[in-house]
Amino acid sequence: MSQLSSAARGLLVLGATAALALPAAAQTKTPKYSNEFLNLGVGARALGMGKVQVSLATDATAGYWNPAGLANQTRKYDGVLMHSELFSGIVKNDFAAFSTPLDDKSAIGVSVMRLGVDNIADTRSLLDEYGGVHYDRITYFSVADYALLVSYARKITNVEGLSVGANAKVIYRNIGRFANGYGFGIDAGLQYNHKGWNLGLMARDVTTTFTQWTVNADEYRKGLTSTLAKSDSIPTNSAEITLPRLVLGIGRRVELPKQFSALLAADLEATTDGKRNTLISSSAVSVDPRVGLEIGYKNLVFLRGGAGNFQKIQSFTKNANNEYESNWKGQYSLGAGVAISGLRVDLALSRLAVEKLGSASQTNSLIVSLGYGFK
């Protein structure tokens, strides 16, 4: 009981530390959804479970989900590669991570992320001053976001099952030749495992994350007529601040008959950048609940499912009272995986419900990840 109390106090301390930073940060004008590419999630196992991982991750992906989980890694070395394509392959999402214990109490990890759209045609110079078309003038550029995370985790020796961790992350965002931004931030996390229960708390951007943008105004003006150049607003150098978000997670693994097992987990993600379209929403904090389930057989084959990201979507049709209808819709995911001698192959299918011209439709994303742990 004393160990559980100590762990609970640790979780509260981390939460309070992040909460103390909120009032001061909230006084700064900040864009909602700043650096949102960092919140898409990594690893097909996690995405197949609805992004529920804060209390569960103990492989190389823990550097992203909760760095404290690296201290519970059971392999000498672990590496993960992931690739997914969004919006019919237009957006590419890639992730790579590596982690290793330093000793029996600490571990380190490195993670790299990229989200980008490539081969975007720049047709500003397609026409000459006489209206002639010159296809050889078309150039191409990419819009991409990058992040490097360096993680450290350590077990707390006087509390069995408790570990802490932190990330230092460097962000680079690029819009072709037009603009680029550099940012830096820190994440912190806790994990506690006790009698089959898994608890986790992750504080992303705990000190707020600062991103400085530099704009190439001359590049914006190229290819524009004098009239357009005067009427269009050219962006200027600016800075973004990403406010903290807290993710609290809990999970429980249960052994079933005939060598089956079930792992049920849930996360509560609280954002602090203003009112969002979530199940629990206010001007100060918005909370998005998520739930995930993994069914395993002999720790060899796994089936997964998850749900989260519930939003109220307004349709373009009116009811009998001449009012626009709105319904809650969520993001659902399915996944499967195989683990053989340290090799892990995972697939996930994430389905996002969207509303288009009054009718519901589905957008699917396929995620593939490969992991390997060396003894």
C-alpha positions as CSV (number, residue, x, y, z in Angstrom):
1,M,0.0,0.0,0.0
2,S,2.9,2.4,0.8
3,Q,4.4,1.7,-2.6
4,L,1.0,2.5,-4.3
5,S,0.7,5.7,-2.3
6,S,4.2,6.8,-3.3
7,A,3.5,6.2,-6.9
8,A,0.2,8.1,-6.7
9,R,2.1,11.0,-5.1
10,G,4.5,10.9,-7.9
11,L,1.8,11.1,-10.5
12,L,0.2,14.0,-8.7
13,V,3.5,15.9,-8.5
14,L,4.0,15.6,-12.2
15,G,0.4,16.7,-12.9
16,A,0.7,19.6,-10.5
17,T,4.0,20.7,-12.1
18,A,2.5,20.9,-15.5
19,A,-0.6,22.6,-14.1
20,L,1.4,25.3,-12.6
21,A,2.9,26.2,-16.0
22,L,-0.6,26.6,-17.5
23,P,-1.7,30.0,-16.2
24,A,1.4,31.8,-17.3
25,A,1.5,30.1,-20.7
26,A,-2.2,30.7,-21.3
27,Q,-1.5,34.5,-21.2
28,T,0.5,34.2,-24.4
29,K,-1.4,34.1,-27.7
30,T,-1.0,30.6,-29.0
31,P,-2.4,28.9,-32.1
32,K,-4.7,25.9,-31.4
33,Y,-3.3,22.6,-32.8
34,S,0.3,23.9,-32.8
35,N,2.8,21.2,-33.9
36,E,-0.2,18.8,-34.2
37,F,1.9,16.4,-36.3
38,L,3.5,15.2,-33.0
39,N,0.1,13.9,-31.8
40,L,-0.8,11.6,-34.7
41,G,0.8,8.6,-32.9
42,V,3.4,6.0,-33.8
43,G,3.6,2.2,-34.0
44,A,0.9,0.0,-35.6
45,R,0.3,-1.7,-32.2
46,A,-0.6,1.6,-30.6
47,L,-2.6,2.9,-33.5
48,G,-4.5,-0.4,-33.7
49,M,-5.5,0.1,-30.0
50,G,-6.8,3.6,-30.6
51,K,-3.5,5.4,-29.4
52,V,-3.9,4.0,-25.9
53,Q,-0.2,3.4,-24.8
54,V,0.8,5.8,-22.0
55,S,0.6,3.1,-19.4
56,L,1.7,0.2,-21.6
57,A,4.6,1.1,-23.9
58,T,7.9,-0.6,-22.9
59,D,9.6,-0.9,-26.3
60,A,11.4,1.7,-28.4
61,T,8.1,3.5,-29.1
62,A,8.0,4.4,-25.4
63,G,10.3,7.3,-26.3
64,Y,7.3,8.8,-28.0
65,W,4.3,7.6,-25.8
66,N,5.9,7.8,-22.4
67,P,9.7,7.8,-22.0
68,A,9.4,6.3,-18.5
69,G,8.5,3.0,-20.2
70,L,12.0,2.6,-21.6
71,A,13.2,1.6,-18.1
72,N,10.9,-1.5,-18.3
73,Q,12.4,-2.7,-21.6
74,T,13.2,-6.4,-21.5
75,R,15.5,-6.6,-24.5
76,K,19.1,-5.4,-24.7
77,Y,18.4,-3.4,-27.9
78,D,15.0,-2.6,-29.5
79,G,14.2,-0.9,-32.8
80,V,11.0,0.1,-34.5
81,L,10.2,1.3,-38.0
82,M,6.8,2.6,-39.1
83,H,5.2,3.8,-42.3
84,S,1.7,5.0,-43.0
85,E,-0.1,7.0,-45.7
86,L,-3.0,9.3,-45.1
87,F,-5.6,10.8,-47.5
88,S,-5.1,8.2,-50.3
89,G,-1.3,8.3,-50.0
90,I,-0.9,12.1,-50.3
91,V,0.5,12.4,-46.8
92,K,3.4,10.2,-45.8
93,N,4.0,9.5,-42.1
94,D,7.3,7.8,-41.1
95,F,8.8,6.9,-37.7
96,A,12.0,5.2,-36.5
97,A,13.2,4.6,-33.0
98,F,16.0,2.8,-31.1
99,S,16.4,2.2,-27.4
100,T,18.7,0.3,-25.0
101,P,19.2,-0.1,-21.3
102,L,22.2,1.6,-19.8
103,D,22.1,-0.7,-16.7
104,D,19.4,-2.5,-14.7
105,K,17.8,0.8,-13.6
106,S,18.1,3.2,-16.6
107,A,17.7,3.4,-20.4
108,I,18.0,5.8,-23.3
109,G,16.2,6.1,-26.6
110,V,16.2,8.1,-29.8
111,S,13.2,8.6,-32.1
112,V,12.8,10.4,-35.4
113,M,9.5,11.4,-37.0
114,R,8.5,12.8,-40.4
115,L,5.1,13.9,-41.8
116,G,5.1,15.3,-45.2
117,V,3.6,16.0,-48.6
118,D,6.1,15.7,-51.5
119,N,6.2,16.8,-55.1
120,I,3.8,19.8,-54.8
121,A,3.8,21.7,-58.1
122,D,4.7,25.4,-58.1
123,T,2.8,26.8,-61.1
124,R,3.3,30.5,-60.4
125,S,5.6,30.9,-63.4
126,L,3.5,28.7,-65.7
127,L,2.2,31.7,-67.7
128,D,4.4,34.5,-69.2
129,E,3.4,38.1,-69.5
130,Y,1.6,37.4,-72.8
131,G,-0.4,34.5,-71.5
132,G,1.8,31.8,-73.0
133,V,2.1,28.5,-71.2
134,H,5.5,27.2,-70.3
135,Y,5.4,23.7,-68.6
136,D,9.2,23.7,-68.2
137,R,8.8,26.5,-65.7
138,I,7.0,24.2,-63.2
139,T,9.0,23.4,-60.1
140,Y,8.3,21.1,-57.2
141,F,8.7,21.4,-53.5
142,S,7.8,19.5,-50.3
143,V,6.0,20.5,-47.1
144,A,7.3,18.4,-44.2
145,D,7.5,18.3,-40.4
146,Y,10.4,16.6,-38.6
147,A,11.1,15.8,-34.9
148,L,14.0,14.3,-33.1
149,L,13.4,13.0,-29.6
150,V,16.2,12.0,-27.2
151,S,14.8,10.1,-24.2
152,Y,16.1,9.0,-20.8
153,A,14.3,6.8,-18.2
154,R,15.2,5.6,-14.8
155,K,13.6,3.3,-12.2
156,I,13.0,4.7,-8.7
157,T,14.9,2.3,-6.5
158,N,12.8,2.8,-3.3
159,V,9.5,2.3,-5.0
160,E,9.2,-1.0,-6.8
161,G,7.5,-0.7,-10.2
162,L,7.8,3.1,-10.5
163,S,9.9,4.7,-13.3
164,V,10.3,8.2,-14.6
165,G,11.5,9.6,-17.9
166,A,11.9,12.7,-20.0
167,N,12.3,13.7,-23.7
168,A,14.3,16.5,-25.2
169,K,12.8,17.2,-28.6
170,V,14.0,19.3,-31.5
171,I,11.5,20.2,-34.2
172,Y,12.1,21.3,-37.8
173,R,9.2,22.4,-40.0
174,N,9.7,23.2,-43.7
175,I,7.4,24.7,-46.4
176,G,9.7,24.4,-49.4
177,R,11.6,27.5,-50.2
178,F,9.0,29.7,-48.6
179,A,9.4,29.2,-44.8
180,N,10.9,27.0,-42.1
181,G,10.7,26.8,-38.4
182,Y,12.8,25.4,-35.5
183,G,11.5,24.5,-32.1
184,F,12.5,22.9,-28.9
185,G,10.5,21.3,-26.1
186,I,10.5,18.8,-23.2
187,D,8.2,16.0,-22.2
188,A,8.1,14.1,-18.9
189,G,6.4,10.9,-17.9
190,L,5.8,8.3,-15.1
191,Q,4.9,4.7,-15.2
192,Y,3.9,2.4,-12.4
193,N,3.3,-1.3,-12.5
194,H,1.7,-3.1,-9.6
195,K,0.1,-6.6,-9.5
196,G,-1.0,-6.6,-13.1
197,W,-2.1,-3.0,-13.1
198,N,-0.3,-0.4,-15.3
199,L,-0.6,3.3,-14.6
200,G,1.0,6.1,-16.6
201,L,1.1,9.9,-16.8
202,M,2.6,11.8,-19.7
203,A,3.1,15.6,-19.7
204,R,3.8,16.7,-23.3
205,D,5.4,20.1,-23.8
206,V,5.5,20.4,-20.0
207,T,7.5,23.6,-20.2
208,T,5.6,24.7,-23.3
209,T,7.3,24.3,-26.7
210,F,8.6,27.3,-28.6
211,T,8.8,27.2,-32.5
212,Q,10.4,30.1,-34.4
213,W,9.3,30.6,-38.0
214,T,11.5,32.3,-40.7
215,V,9.7,33.4,-43.9
216,N,11.4,34.0,-47.2
217,A,9.2,36.9,-48.4
218,D,11.1,37.3,-51.7
219,E,10.2,33.7,-52.6
220,Y,6.5,34.4,-51.9
221,R,6.6,37.4,-54.3
222,K,8.2,35.4,-57.2
223,G,5.8,34.8,-60.1
224,L,3.2,37.3,-58.7
225,T,2.0,40.2,-60.8
226,S,2.5,43.7,-59.3
227,T,-1.2,43.9,-58.5
228,L,-1.3,40.6,-56.7
229,A,1.9,41.4,-54.8
230,K,0.3,44.5,-53.5
231,S,-3.0,42.9,-52.6
232,D,-1.7,39.7,-51.0
233,S,-0.6,39.7,-47.4
234,I,3.0,38.3,-47.3
235,P,3.6,36.3,-44.0
236,T,6.3,37.6,-41.7
237,N,8.6,35.9,-39.2
238,S,6.7,34.8,-36.1
239,A,6.8,32.4,-33.2
240,E,4.4,29.7,-32.0
241,I,4.0,28.3,-28.5
242,T,2.6,24.8,-27.9
243,L,0.9,24.6,-24.5
244,P,1.2,21.5,-22.3
245,R,-1.1,18.5,-22.6
246,L,-1.5,15.7,-20.0
247,V,-2.3,12.1,-20.8
248,L,-3.4,9.8,-17.9
249,G,-3.5,6.1,-18.7
250,I,-4.5,2.8,-17.0
251,G,-4.3,-0.7,-18.2
252,R,-4.9,-4.3,-16.9
253,R,-3.7,-7.6,-18.4
254,V,-5.7,-10.7,-17.7
255,E,-4.7,-14.3,-18.4
256,L,-7.5,-16.3,-20.1
257,P,-8.0,-20.0,-20.6
258,K,-6.1,-22.0,-23.2
259,Q,-3.2,-19.6,-23.3
260,F,-5.2,-16.6,-24.4
261,S,-4.7,-13.2,-22.7
262,A,-6.6,-9.9,-22.8
263,L,-5.1,-6.4,-22.3
264,L,-7.6,-3.6,-21.7
265,A,-6.5,0.0,-21.3
266,A,-7.8,3.6,-21.4
267,D,-6.3,7.0,-21.7
268,L,-7.6,10.5,-20.9
269,E,-5.9,13.2,-22.9
270,A,-6.3,16.8,-21.6
271,T,-5.4,19.7,-23.8
272,T,-4.9,23.3,-22.6
273,D,-5.0,25.4,-25.8
274,G,-8.7,26.4,-25.6
275,K,-12.0,24.7,-26.1
276,R,-11.9,21.8,-28.5
277,N,-14.6,19.6,-30.0
278,T,-14.2,16.7,-27.5
279,L,-16.5,14.7,-25.2
280,I,-15.5,16.9,-22.3
281,S,-14.9,20.4,-23.3
282,S,-14.3,23.8,-21.6
283,S,-12.4,27.0,-22.2
284,A,-9.7,25.9,-19.8
285,V,-9.3,22.2,-20.5
286,S,-10.7,19.7,-23.1
287,V,-10.5,16.0,-22.4
288,D,-10.5,13.3,-25.1
289,P,-11.1,9.7,-23.7
290,R,-9.8,6.7,-25.5
291,V,-10.0,3.0,-25.0
292,G,-8.1,0.0,-26.5
293,L,-8.2,-3.8,-26.3
294,E,-5.6,-6.4,-27.2
295,I,-6.3,-10.1,-27.4
296,G,-3.3,-12.4,-27.5
297,Y,-2.6,-16.1,-28.0
298,K,0.6,-17.6,-26.6
299,N,2.2,-14.1,-26.8
300,L,2.5,-14.9,-30.5
301,V,-0.6,-13.6,-32.3
302,F,-2.6,-10.5,-31.4
303,L,-5.8,-8.9,-32.4
304,R,-6.5,-5.3,-31.4
305,G,-9.2,-2.6,-31.5
306,G,-9.6,0.9,-30.2
307,A,-11.9,4.0,-30.2
308,G,-11.4,7.6,-29.5
309,N,-11.4,11.1,-30.9
310,F,-15.1,11.6,-30.5
311,Q,-16.4,14.8,-32.1
312,K,-19.8,16.3,-32.6
313,I,-20.3,16.8,-36.3
314,Q,-23.0,19.0,-37.6
315,S,-24.8,17.9,-40.8
316,F,-26.2,20.1,-43.6
317,T,-29.6,18.7,-43.2
318,K,-32.4,20.1,-41.0
319,N,-34.8,18.2,-38.8
320,A,-38.5,18.7,-38.3
321,N,-37.8,21.8,-36.1
322,N,-35.8,23.4,-38.9
323,E,-32.6,22.9,-36.9
324,Y,-29.3,21.5,-38.2
325,E,-28.7,18.0,-36.8
326,S,-25.5,17.1,-35.1
327,N,-24.2,13.7,-34.1
328,W,-21.2,12.3,-32.1
329,K,-18.8,10.4,-34.3
330,G,-15.5,8.8,-33.3
331,Q,-12.3,7.4,-34.8
332,Y,-12.2,3.6,-34.7
333,S,-9.2,1.3,-35.4
334,L,-8.4,-2.4,-35.8
335,G,-5.1,-4.1,-35.8
336,A,-3.2,-7.4,-35.8
337,G,0.3,-8.4,-35.0
338,V,2.7,-11.4,-34.9
339,A,5.8,-11.7,-32.5
340,I,8.4,-14.4,-33.2
341,S,11.8,-14.5,-31.6
342,G,12.1,-10.8,-31.0
343,L,10.6,-9.9,-34.4
344,R,7.3,-7.9,-34.3
345,V,5.2,-7.2,-37.4
346,D,2.1,-5.1,-36.8
347,L,-0.7,-3.8,-39.0
348,A,-3.4,-1.3,-38.1
349,L,-6.4,0.1,-39.9
350,S,-7.7,3.4,-38.6
351,R,-11.1,4.6,-39.7
352,L,-12.1,8.3,-39.3
353,A,-15.8,9.2,-39.6
354,V,-16.3,12.5,-41.4
355,E,-19.3,14.5,-42.6
356,K,-19.5,15.6,-46.2
357,L,-22.4,17.6,-47.5
358,G,-24.8,16.1,-44.9
359,S,-23.8,12.4,-45.5
360,A,-21.4,10.3,-43.4
361,S,-18.3,8.9,-45.0
362,Q,-15.2,7.1,-43.9
363,T,-11.5,7.9,-44.4
364,N,-9.2,4.9,-43.9
365,S,-5.5,4.8,-43.1
366,L,-3.3,1.7,-43.2
367,I,-0.3,1.6,-40.9
368,V,2.6,-0.9,-41.0
369,S,5.3,-1.2,-38.4
370,L,8.3,-3.5,-37.9
371,G,10.1,-4.0,-34.6
372,Y,13.0,-6.1,-33.4
373,G,14.4,-6.7,-30.0
374,F,17.8,-8.2,-29.5
375,K,18.5,-10.3,-26.4
